[in-house]
Amino acid sequence: MSRASGKLFEDQACAFLQAQGLSLLARNWSCRFGEIDLIMQDGKYRVFVEVRARSSHQYGGAAASISADKCRKLQAAANLYLSQHHLNSPCRFDAVLFEGTAPPLWLKNIIS
């Protein structure tokens, strides 16, 4: 996927989550552990969002593309974000998935 199409899907995911009542705090937050696509606020929760898009469900689709290694990196990046911003709020890790022409699928709590 190109950077331009990645940005398009992130834009769509952001708009979708905002329509669900979440507020955008940051986009494409980067650190030595990687990048967090979207950081949102959902009530008392700081939500770290991974956006994935695949043209089809072949090879497992968008959900299968989120590996255990990616989850570890996302957690490490989120911990650094919370530390740098001196936050001790509850948080969760969500994913917004796009496959083909289907509407976005929002998975909450992808990391326990």
C-alpha positions as CSV (number, residue, x, y, z in Angstrom):
1,M,0.0,0.0,0.0
2,S,1.3,3.4,-0.9
3,R,1.8,6.2,1.7
4,A,-1.1,8.2,0.0
5,S,-3.6,5.3,0.3
6,G,-2.4,4.6,3.8
7,K,-3.2,8.3,4.7
8,L,-6.6,7.9,3.0
9,F,-7.5,4.9,5.1
10,E,-6.3,6.7,8.3
11,D,-8.5,9.7,7.3
12,Q,-11.5,7.4,6.9
13,A,-10.7,5.6,10.2
14,C,-10.4,8.9,12.0
15,A,-13.7,10.2,10.6
16,F,-15.4,6.9,11.4
17,L,-14.2,7.0,15.1
18,Q,-15.1,10.6,15.5
19,A,-18.6,9.8,14.2
20,Q,-18.7,7.2,17.1
21,G,-17.9,10.0,19.6
22,L,-14.1,9.7,20.0
23,S,-11.9,12.7,19.9
24,L,-8.6,12.9,17.9
25,L,-5.5,13.6,20.0
26,A,-2.7,12.7,17.6
27,R,-1.9,11.2,14.2
28,N,1.1,9.2,13.2
29,W,2.9,9.6,16.5
30,S,6.4,8.2,16.0
31,C,9.1,7.0,18.3
32,R,11.9,4.5,18.4
33,F,9.4,1.6,18.7
34,G,7.4,2.5,15.7
35,E,4.3,4.6,14.8
36,I,0.9,4.8,16.3
37,D,-1.6,5.6,13.6
38,L,-4.2,7.4,15.7
39,I,-4.4,8.4,19.3
40,M,-8.0,9.1,20.4
41,Q,-10.0,9.8,23.5
42,D,-13.0,7.7,24.3
43,G,-14.5,9.0,27.5
44,K,-11.9,8.2,30.2
45,Y,-9.9,6.0,27.8
46,R,-6.9,7.0,25.8
47,V,-7.2,4.8,22.7
48,F,-4.2,3.7,20.6
49,V,-5.5,2.8,17.1
50,E,-3.9,0.6,14.5
51,V,-5.4,1.1,11.0
52,R,-5.1,-1.8,8.5
53,A,-6.4,-2.1,5.0
54,R,-6.4,-5.1,2.6
55,S,-7.9,-5.4,-0.8
56,S,-9.5,-8.7,0.1
57,H,-9.8,-11.3,2.9
58,Q,-7.3,-13.5,1.0
59,Y,-4.3,-14.5,3.2
60,G,-6.3,-13.8,6.4
61,G,-7.3,-10.2,5.6
62,A,-6.6,-7.0,7.6
63,A,-7.0,-8.5,11.1
64,A,-4.4,-11.3,10.4
65,S,-1.9,-8.6,9.4
66,I,-1.6,-7.4,13.0
67,S,1.1,-9.7,14.3
68,A,2.2,-10.4,17.9
69,D,5.4,-8.4,17.1
70,K,3.3,-5.4,16.0
71,C,1.3,-5.6,19.2
72,R,4.4,-5.6,21.3
73,K,5.7,-2.5,19.4
74,L,2.4,-0.8,19.7
75,Q,2.4,-1.4,23.5
76,A,6.0,-0.1,23.8
77,A,5.2,3.0,21.8
78,A,2.0,3.7,23.8
79,N,3.9,3.3,27.1
80,L,6.5,5.8,25.9
81,Y,3.7,8.2,24.8
82,L,2.0,8.0,28.2
83,S,5.3,8.5,29.9
84,Q,6.4,11.5,27.8
85,H,3.0,13.1,28.3
86,H,2.9,12.3,32.1
87,L,-0.4,10.5,31.8
88,N,-1.7,7.8,34.0
89,S,-5.1,7.3,32.4
90,P,-6.7,4.0,31.4
91,C,-6.0,3.1,27.9
92,R,-6.9,0.4,25.3
93,F,-5.7,-0.7,21.9
94,D,-8.2,-0.8,19.0
95,A,-8.0,-1.5,15.3
96,V,-10.0,-0.2,12.4
97,L,-9.9,-2.6,9.5
98,F,-10.7,-2.1,5.9
99,E,-11.2,-5.0,3.5
100,G,-12.2,-4.4,-0.1
101,T,-15.3,-2.3,-0.3
102,A,-16.8,-3.4,3.0
103,P,-17.5,-0.7,5.7
104,P,-14.8,-0.3,8.3
105,L,-14.6,-2.9,11.1
106,W,-13.8,-1.5,14.6
107,L,-12.2,-4.0,16.9
108,K,-11.9,-2.8,20.5
109,N,-9.3,-4.2,23.0
110,I,-7.1,-6.0,20.5
111,I,-4.4,-6.3,23.2
112,S,-5.4,-7.6,26.6
